[in-house]
Amino acid sequence: MMSSQHFIPPMNYGMIEEDLYRSGQPNELNFPFLEKLGLKTVVWLASEEPNQRFLDFIDDQEIQFHNLGVISSVSTWDPITEEVVLEAFEHILNPHNYPMIIMCNLGRHRTGTIVGCLRKLQKWNLTSIFEEYRRYAGPKVRVLNEQFIELFDTDLVRVPVNRPKWL
């Protein structure tokens, strides 16, 4: 009997743009799915370290790991900072890092804030940006994150000459 492999995406998984994804922290059930993406880079935003099994997976797959969560907060409830968004964009706007996934613990608030700021950089209107943020945040929408996105100054972002084609 042939065994069929199941590909299960991590919670709050989604495609942001071609070869750019988002999700919450994966578990072992998600590893075969992530392998299919052929990831080169993980941008980690959670204030806590990812679990060891995920770190081992990243290591085994030779994926670059950028932990931006540690510089962002004292508590898991702190909104993300401008500094973290700009540092995340250093990685996100470099096509050499693709395929890439942006993650925080549940894939809701920090990831959603980064994606919201990215959408603002792409000149999406705020209604569409907030609709996408809320779709992932569910009933746990944080007004502070929406306010952060609204007030985020895209002029601070250094857009490289060699940037992703969707920007």
Sequence and secondary structure as in RCSB ss.txt:
>XXXX:A:sequence
MMSSQHFIPPMNYGMIEEDLYRSGQPNELNFPFLEKLGLKTVVWLASEEPNQRFLDFIDDQEIQFHNLGVISSVS
TWDPITEEVVLEAFEHILNPHNYPMIIMCNLGRHRTGTIVGCLRKLQKWNLTSIFEEYRRYAGPKVRVLNEQFIE
LFDTDLVRVPVNRPKWL
>XXXX:A:secstr
          TT EEEETTEEEES   GGGHHHHHHHT  EEEE  SS   HHHHHHHHHTT EEEE STTT SS
TTS   HHHHHHHHHHHT GGG SEEEE SSSSHHHHHHHHHHHHHTT  HHHHHHHHHHHHGGG  HHHHHHHH
H  GGG    SS  TT 
